[in-house]
Amino acid sequence: MRATARLVARADRHGRTTLAELRGESPLLLRQVPASDGGVTVYVVGGAAGPLAGDDLRLEIEVDQGARVRVHTVAASIALPGRPGAVSRMLVRASVSEQAVLHWLPEQLVAAAGCAHVADAQVDVAAGGTLHWRDELICGRHGEQPGDVEINTWVDLAGRPLLRQSLAVGPNAPGWAGPAVLAGAPATGSLLVVDPTRPPEPPAVWPTHARLPLAGGPATLWSATAPDAHTLRRYLEPDTRTAELLGVRPESGRGDCADG
């Protein structure tokens, strides 16, 4: 199955965000819901199971100057096996203009046994733009080993590289469950916050998550592993300081080892 969806948001002369374009194809159906902050909230509604191996899905998001957009999904995405040798692909391309805001906060991606899936994200953020970008991966459904999933995230800020991140799990990714990668954790994810109004935070490392200030801009990357999806989400809520939430302190002597 091939499907494309597109979202274009603009600010009117009163500063309210309007959607100049909102269209999709099953299984990428876009639905706007009411928002109270002058921005817009859009949900991606899966119109079919999957992604199934062989699917090619593309989503484009354009947030013009002064516009504010939050994008969620109504449920987790489950990458499923399809025809032998086929790979499913999901590409998200987003652009965030000056003084614009994009919060990309989907539910988790679940790598079901036997799947072969590649998720790519390419994001351009202008100087003065704000971005919250969250990725969460669950390695297999309950009681099963995951299939093969590769997640690639590229983010540029003001025309310069800010983040290049890639993760591969599954039987064709040697060492993915070892101590250098997930150390056996079934859930992992990251939250990138680019916000010129947010005070800088120092690097910090906890046993299963870390706060990493990035060079090249007002940006911080939170990375985490967890025993389940619920715990992972606690680590990666964009508006919650993890240390305050958990009542813990970073490991002493390690707070300066996470340098972006």
C-alpha positions as a Markdown table, in Angstrom:
| # | Residue | x | y | z |
|---|---|---|---|---|
| 1 | Met | 0.0 | 0.0 | 0.0 |
| 2 | Arg | 1.2 | 3.5 | -0.8 |
| 3 | Ala | -0.2 | 6.5 | 0.9 |
| 4 | Thr | 0.7 | 10.2 | 1.4 |
| 5 | Ala | -0.6 | 12.8 | 3.8 |
| 6 | Arg | 0.1 | 16.6 | 4.1 |
| 7 | Leu | -0.5 | 19.2 | 6.7 |
| 8 | Val | 0.2 | 22.9 | 6.2 |
| 9 | Ala | -0.4 | 25.4 | 9.0 |
| 10 | Arg | -0.3 | 29.2 | 8.9 |
| 11 | Ala | -1.0 | 32.0 | 11.3 |
| 12 | Asp | -3.7 | 34.5 | 10.5 |
| 13 | Arg | -3.4 | 38.3 | 11.2 |
| 14 | His | -4.8 | 37.7 | 14.7 |
| 15 | Gly | -2.1 | 35.2 | 15.5 |
| 16 | Arg | -4.4 | 32.2 | 15.4 |
| 17 | Thr | -3.3 | 29.1 | 13.6 |
| 18 | Thr | -5.3 | 27.8 | 10.6 |
| 19 | Leu | -4.8 | 24.8 | 8.4 |
| 20 | Ala | -4.3 | 25.8 | 4.8 |
| 21 | Glu | -4.0 | 22.1 | 3.8 |
| 22 | Leu | -5.1 | 18.9 | 5.6 |
| 23 | Arg | -5.3 | 15.8 | 3.5 |
| 24 | Gly | -4.5 | 12.2 | 3.7 |
| 25 | Glu | -5.0 | 8.7 | 2.4 |
| 26 | Ser | -5.8 | 5.5 | 4.3 |
| 27 | Pro | -4.0 | 4.5 | 6.5 |
| 28 | Leu | -2.7 | 8.1 | 7.0 |
| 29 | Leu | -5.9 | 10.0 | 7.8 |
| 30 | Leu | -5.6 | 13.4 | 9.4 |
| 31 | Arg | -8.2 | 14.8 | 11.8 |
| 32 | Gln | -8.2 | 18.2 | 13.5 |
| 33 | Val | -9.6 | 18.5 | 17.0 |
| 34 | Pro | -10.3 | 21.6 | 19.0 |
| 35 | Ala | -7.4 | 23.4 | 20.7 |
| 36 | Ser | -7.6 | 26.2 | 23.2 |
| 37 | Asp | -4.2 | 27.9 | 22.9 |
| 38 | Gly | -4.6 | 29.5 | 19.5 |
| 39 | Gly | -2.8 | 26.6 | 17.8 |
| 40 | Val | -4.2 | 23.5 | 16.2 |
| 41 | Thr | -4.1 | 19.8 | 17.2 |
| 42 | Val | -4.1 | 17.1 | 14.6 |
| 43 | Tyr | -4.4 | 13.3 | 15.1 |
| 44 | Val | -3.1 | 10.7 | 12.6 |
| 45 | Val | -5.8 | 8.1 | 12.4 |
| 46 | Gly | -4.8 | 4.7 | 11.2 |
| 47 | Gly | -7.3 | 3.7 | 8.5 |
| 48 | Ala | -5.9 | 0.1 | 8.2 |
| 49 | Ala | -3.7 | -2.3 | 10.2 |
| 50 | Gly | 0.0 | -1.9 | 10.0 |
| 51 | Pro | 2.3 | -0.7 | 8.6 |
| 52 | Leu | 2.6 | -4.0 | 6.8 |
| 53 | Ala | 5.8 | -5.1 | 5.0 |
| 54 | Gly | 5.5 | -3.6 | 1.6 |
| 55 | Asp | 3.7 | -0.4 | 2.7 |
| 56 | Asp | 5.2 | 3.0 | 1.6 |
| 57 | Leu | 3.8 | 5.8 | 3.8 |
| 58 | Arg | 4.8 | 9.5 | 3.6 |
| 59 | Leu | 3.7 | 12.4 | 5.8 |
| 60 | Glu | 4.6 | 16.1 | 5.1 |
| 61 | Ile | 4.2 | 18.8 | 7.8 |
| 62 | Glu | 4.8 | 22.5 | 7.1 |
| 63 | Val | 4.4 | 25.0 | 10.0 |
| 64 | Asp | 4.7 | 28.6 | 8.7 |
| 65 | Gln | 5.9 | 31.6 | 10.7 |
| 66 | Gly | 3.9 | 32.1 | 13.9 |
| 67 | Ala | 1.8 | 28.9 | 13.6 |
| 68 | Arg | 1.5 | 26.4 | 16.4 |
| 69 | Val | 0.8 | 22.7 | 15.7 |
| 70 | Arg | 0.6 | 19.5 | 17.8 |
| 71 | Val | 0.5 | 16.2 | 16.1 |
| 72 | His | -0.6 | 13.0 | 17.9 |
| 73 | Thr | -1.7 | 9.5 | 16.8 |
| 74 | Val | -4.8 | 7.9 | 18.2 |
| 75 | Ala | -3.0 | 4.6 | 19.0 |
| 76 | Ala | 0.3 | 2.8 | 18.8 |
| 77 | Ser | 1.5 | 1.7 | 15.4 |
| 78 | Ile | 2.3 | -2.0 | 15.0 |
| 79 | Ala | 4.8 | -2.9 | 12.4 |
| 80 | Leu | 3.6 | -6.2 | 11.0 |
| 81 | Pro | 5.1 | -8.8 | 8.6 |
| 82 | Gly | 3.8 | -8.9 | 5.1 |
| 83 | Arg | 4.9 | -10.6 | 1.9 |
| 84 | Pro | 8.3 | -12.4 | 2.2 |
| 85 | Gly | 11.3 | -10.1 | 1.6 |
| 86 | Ala | 9.3 | -6.9 | 1.7 |
| 87 | Val | 10.0 | -3.9 | 3.9 |
| 88 | Ser | 7.5 | -1.3 | 5.2 |
| 89 | Arg | 8.6 | 2.4 | 5.2 |
| 90 | Met | 7.3 | 5.5 | 6.9 |
| 91 | Leu | 8.8 | 8.9 | 6.0 |
| 92 | Val | 8.0 | 12.0 | 7.9 |
| 93 | Arg | 9.2 | 15.3 | 6.5 |
| 94 | Ala | 8.6 | 18.5 | 8.6 |
| 95 | Ser | 9.6 | 22.1 | 8.3 |
| 96 | Val | 9.3 | 24.6 | 11.2 |
| 97 | Ser | 9.6 | 28.3 | 10.3 |
| 98 | Glu | 10.8 | 31.2 | 12.5 |
| 99 | Gln | 8.6 | 31.7 | 15.6 |
| 100 | Ala | 6.6 | 28.6 | 14.7 |
| 101 | Val | 6.0 | 25.6 | 17.0 |
| 102 | Leu | 5.7 | 21.9 | 16.2 |
| 103 | His | 5.1 | 19.2 | 18.8 |
| 104 | Trp | 5.4 | 15.7 | 17.2 |
| 105 | Leu | 4.2 | 13.4 | 19.9 |
| 106 | Pro | 2.9 | 10.1 | 18.5 |
| 107 | Glu | 2.1 | 6.9 | 20.4 |
| 108 | Gln | 4.7 | 4.1 | 20.4 |
| 109 | Leu | 5.8 | 2.1 | 17.4 |
| 110 | Val | 5.6 | -1.7 | 18.2 |
| 111 | Ala | 8.0 | -4.0 | 16.4 |
| 112 | Ala | 6.0 | -7.2 | 16.0 |
| 113 | Ala | 7.7 | -10.5 | 15.4 |
| 114 | Gly | 8.7 | -11.0 | 11.7 |
| 115 | Cys | 8.3 | -7.3 | 10.7 |
| 116 | Ala | 10.8 | -5.4 | 8.6 |
| 117 | His | 10.2 | -1.7 | 9.0 |
| 118 | Val | 12.2 | 1.5 | 8.4 |
| 119 | Ala | 11.0 | 4.8 | 9.9 |
| 120 | Asp | 12.7 | 8.0 | 8.6 |
| 121 | Ala | 12.3 | 11.5 | 9.9 |
| 122 | Gln | 13.7 | 14.6 | 8.2 |
| 123 | Val | 13.1 | 17.9 | 10.0 |
| 124 | Asp | 14.2 | 21.5 | 9.2 |
| 125 | Val | 13.9 | 24.1 | 11.9 |
| 126 | Ala | 14.5 | 27.7 | 11.2 |
| 127 | Ala | 16.3 | 30.0 | 13.7 |
| 128 | Gly | 13.8 | 31.0 | 16.3 |
| 129 | Gly | 11.6 | 27.9 | 15.7 |
| 130 | Thr | 10.5 | 25.5 | 18.4 |
| 131 | Leu | 10.3 | 21.7 | 18.1 |
| 132 | His | 9.4 | 18.9 | 20.4 |
| 133 | Trp | 10.0 | 15.6 | 18.6 |
| 134 | Arg | 9.4 | 12.2 | 20.3 |
| 135 | Asp | 10.1 | 8.7 | 19.1 |
| 136 | Glu | 9.3 | 5.6 | 21.2 |
| 137 | Leu | 9.9 | 2.0 | 20.2 |
| 138 | Ile | 8.5 | -1.2 | 21.9 |
| 139 | Cys | 10.5 | -4.3 | 21.0 |
| 140 | Gly | 7.9 | -6.9 | 20.3 |
| 141 | Arg | 4.4 | -7.5 | 21.6 |
| 142 | His | 3.9 | -9.2 | 24.9 |
| 143 | Gly | 5.9 | -12.5 | 25.1 |
| 144 | Glu | 7.5 | -12.2 | 21.7 |
| 145 | Gln | 10.8 | -11.1 | 20.2 |
| 146 | Pro | 10.8 | -8.1 | 17.9 |
| 147 | Gly | 11.1 | -8.1 | 14.1 |
| 148 | Asp | 13.6 | -5.8 | 12.4 |
| 149 | Val | 13.1 | -2.1 | 12.8 |
| 150 | Glu | 15.4 | 0.8 | 11.8 |
| 151 | Ile | 14.6 | 4.4 | 13.0 |
| 152 | Asn | 16.5 | 7.3 | 11.5 |
| 153 | Thr | 16.1 | 10.9 | 12.7 |
| 154 | Trp | 17.8 | 13.9 | 10.9 |
| 155 | Val | 17.2 | 17.3 | 12.3 |
| 156 | Asp | 18.7 | 20.6 | 10.9 |
| 157 | Leu | 18.6 | 23.9 | 12.8 |
| 158 | Ala | 19.0 | 27.1 | 10.8 |
| 159 | Gly | 20.4 | 25.2 | 7.9 |
| 160 | Arg | 23.0 | 23.3 | 9.9 |
| 161 | Pro | 23.0 | 19.7 | 11.2 |
| 162 | Leu | 21.7 | 19.4 | 14.8 |
| 163 | Leu | 20.9 | 15.7 | 15.2 |
| 164 | Arg | 21.8 | 12.6 | 13.3 |
| 165 | Gln | 20.4 | 9.5 | 15.1 |
| 166 | Ser | 19.9 | 5.9 | 14.0 |
| 167 | Leu | 18.7 | 2.8 | 15.9 |
| 168 | Ala | 18.3 | -0.7 | 14.6 |
| 169 | Val | 16.7 | -3.6 | 16.5 |
| 170 | Gly | 15.8 | -7.2 | 15.7 |
| 171 | Pro | 17.4 | -10.4 | 14.5 |
| 172 | Asn | 19.3 | -8.7 | 11.7 |
| 173 | Ala | 20.8 | -6.0 | 14.0 |
| 174 | Pro | 23.8 | -7.7 | 15.8 |
| 175 | Gly | 24.2 | -6.7 | 19.4 |
| 176 | Trp | 21.1 | -4.6 | 19.6 |
| 177 | Ala | 20.1 | -6.2 | 22.9 |
| 178 | Gly | 23.6 | -6.1 | 24.4 |
| 179 | Pro | 25.0 | -3.6 | 26.9 |
| 180 | Ala | 26.2 | -1.1 | 24.2 |
| 181 | Val | 22.6 | -0.6 | 22.9 |
| 182 | Leu | 19.5 | -1.5 | 24.9 |
| 183 | Ala | 20.9 | -4.0 | 27.5 |
| 184 | Gly | 17.8 | -6.1 | 27.2 |
| 185 | Ala | 15.3 | -3.3 | 27.7 |
| 186 | Pro | 12.1 | -3.8 | 25.7 |
| 187 | Ala | 11.3 | -0.1 | 25.4 |
| 188 | Thr | 13.4 | 2.8 | 24.2 |
| 189 | Gly | 12.9 | 6.3 | 22.9 |
| 190 | Ser | 14.1 | 9.9 | 22.7 |
| 191 | Leu | 12.7 | 13.4 | 23.0 |
| 192 | Leu | 14.3 | 16.3 | 21.2 |
| 193 | Val | 13.5 | 19.8 | 22.5 |
| 194 | Val | 14.5 | 22.8 | 20.4 |
| 195 | Asp | 13.3 | 25.9 | 22.2 |
| 196 | Pro | 15.0 | 29.3 | 22.1 |
| 197 | Thr | 13.0 | 30.5 | 25.1 |
| 198 | Arg | 13.9 | 27.5 | 27.4 |
| 199 | Pro | 16.8 | 28.0 | 29.9 |
| 200 | Pro | 19.8 | 25.7 | 29.1 |
| 201 | Glu | 20.0 | 22.6 | 31.2 |
| 202 | Pro | 23.3 | 20.8 | 32.0 |
| 203 | Pro | 24.0 | 17.3 | 30.9 |
| 204 | Ala | 22.9 | 14.6 | 33.3 |
| 205 | Val | 22.9 | 10.7 | 33.4 |
| 206 | Trp | 20.6 | 8.4 | 35.4 |
| 207 | Pro | 20.7 | 4.6 | 35.3 |
| 208 | Thr | 18.3 | 4.3 | 32.3 |
| 209 | His | 18.0 | 7.7 | 30.8 |
| 210 | Ala | 20.0 | 10.8 | 30.1 |
| 211 | Arg | 19.7 | 14.5 | 29.3 |
| 212 | Leu | 22.1 | 15.6 | 26.5 |
| 213 | Pro | 22.5 | 19.2 | 25.6 |
| 214 | Leu | 23.3 | 19.4 | 21.9 |
| 215 | Ala | 25.9 | 21.6 | 20.2 |
| 216 | Gly | 24.7 | 24.0 | 17.5 |
| 217 | Gly | 21.6 | 25.4 | 19.1 |
| 218 | Pro | 19.2 | 25.8 | 22.0 |
| 219 | Ala | 18.5 | 22.1 | 22.0 |
| 220 | Thr | 18.4 | 19.1 | 24.4 |
| 221 | Leu | 18.0 | 15.4 | 23.7 |
| 222 | Trp | 16.4 | 13.1 | 26.3 |
| 223 | Ser | 17.2 | 9.4 | 25.7 |
| 224 | Ala | 15.8 | 6.5 | 27.7 |
| 225 | Thr | 15.3 | 2.8 | 28.0 |
| 226 | Ala | 12.6 | 1.2 | 30.1 |
| 227 | Pro | 11.0 | -2.1 | 31.1 |
| 228 | Asp | 7.6 | -1.1 | 29.6 |
| 229 | Ala | 5.8 | 1.6 | 27.6 |
| 230 | His | 4.3 | 3.3 | 30.6 |
| 231 | Thr | 7.7 | 3.9 | 32.3 |
| 232 | Leu | 9.2 | 5.1 | 29.0 |
| 233 | Arg | 6.5 | 7.7 | 28.6 |
| 234 | Arg | 7.2 | 9.0 | 32.1 |
| 235 | Tyr | 10.8 | 9.7 | 31.1 |
| 236 | Leu | 9.8 | 11.4 | 27.8 |
| 237 | Glu | 7.0 | 13.7 | 28.6 |
| 238 | Pro | 8.0 | 17.0 | 27.0 |
| 239 | Asp | 6.7 | 19.3 | 29.7 |
| 240 | Thr | 7.9 | 17.3 | 32.7 |
| 241 | Arg | 11.4 | 17.5 | 34.3 |
| 242 | Thr | 12.3 | 13.8 | 34.7 |
| 243 | Ala | 14.4 | 14.3 | 37.9 |
| 244 | Glu | 11.5 | 16.1 | 39.6 |
| 245 | Leu | 9.0 | 13.5 | 38.4 |
| 246 | Leu | 11.0 | 10.6 | 39.7 |
| 247 | Gly | 12.5 | 12.2 | 42.8 |
| 248 | Val | 16.0 | 11.1 | 41.9 |
| 249 | Arg | 19.3 | 12.8 | 41.2 |
| 250 | Pro | 21.7 | 12.1 | 38.4 |
| 251 | Glu | 24.5 | 9.6 | 39.1 |
| 252 | Ser | 27.3 | 11.5 | 40.9 |
| 253 | Gly | 30.5 | 12.0 | 38.8 |
| 254 | Arg | 28.7 | 11.2 | 35.6 |
| 255 | Gly | 26.8 | 14.4 | 34.9 |
| 256 | Asp | 29.4 | 15.7 | 32.5 |
| 257 | Cys | 29.8 | 12.7 | 30.3 |
| 258 | Ala | 26.8 | 13.3 | 28.1 |
| 259 | Asp | 28.1 | 16.0 | 25.7 |
| 260 | Gly | 26.1 | 16.7 | 22.6 |
